[in-house]
């Protein structure tokens, strides 16, 4: 069961997706589920994925936390001093928002 505020997923920029998948498969034995030609997901101890479809995406790994109530969690992030960088939006599989913490790290929070 997923818990509020816990690390739940991590996304990486994918670059050349077939090459990245081949590397992680050969080096670590990872397997992938393709969600179209621009996204490949994995479940290797922690769920995650590689993306190539969002030109506005950050160019570093993105840690994604979970929330049962996305709006309430967004309000908590704001109240704690976080800065919302992408308001709540829908994506295949759920909804999420992005924020930066006081150190400037960008993270996201999602819900189903």
N, C-alpha and C positions, 0 to 999 in steps of 0.2 A: 504494500500500500504506500502511496506517495504521501509525503508530509510537507506541510507548509514551510517554506524557507530553506529546504534542504536542496543540495546540489542534485539535479535530476538528469541533466543532459549537457553535452558540450558540442558546439559546432566549430568546425574548422573551415577556412577557405580551401576550396578544392583544387584550384588551378586546373591542370590536366587530369580530369577525374579518372579515366582509365589507368593512367600511369600511377596515380596516388593509390588507387585500389590494388593494383598489382604490387606496389611496394609493401603496403601493410599486410597483404595476403602472404607474400613471400617472407617478409621479415618476422611477422608475428602470428601468422596463421589466421588473421581476421577474415571474416566473411561479411558480405554486404547485402543489403536489400535496396534495390534501386527504386526511387520514387520519381520516375521520369528521367530524362537525360541529364538533368543538372543537379541531382541530389542523390547521395548514397548514404544510407543509414547503417549503423553497426550497433551491436550489443556485445561488448567485450569487457564485462565487469561494470561498465557504466555506459548507458546508451549515449549515442552521439551520431554525428553525421558530417559529411563533407558537402559543401555547396559551391555552385558556380553560377547561380542564376540571379543573384542580387547585386547589381553594380554599386549600390549604396552601402553594401555590407561592410562592416569593419574588417580590416585585413589581418586581424589576430584572432586566436581562439576566443570563443564566446561561451562563458559559463552560464548555464540556464538553471534557475531555481524553479521550484514548483509552488503553486498556491491554489487552494480550493476555491477561494473567492478573490478573483483577480483585481477587482475594483478596490476591495478593502486592502489588499496588499500594496497596490499602487499608492493609496492614501498613506499607509504606514511608511513607505519609502520616502514620500514627500515630507512627511512630518519629521522623519529622522534626519533630514538634510540631504537626501538624494536628489539628483536632477534627472527628470524624465527626458530622455533623448529621442525616444520613439513612443508616442502614446499607444494605447491598446489598439492592436490590429489583429485581423484574422489571418490564419495560414492553414494549409491542409493539415488537419489534426487538432486544431485548437485556436487559442488566442494568446497573445503575449504583449508585453511592453519591454522597452529597454531603458536602462538608467545608468548614471554614473554615480559612484560613491565619492566621498570626500577626497580620496586619493586620486580620482580620475579614472579608475577602472570601470570599464563598461561591462555590465551584466544584463541578463534578461530574466523575466519571470513569466512562466506560462501556466495555462490551465487547459484542460480538455474541453 
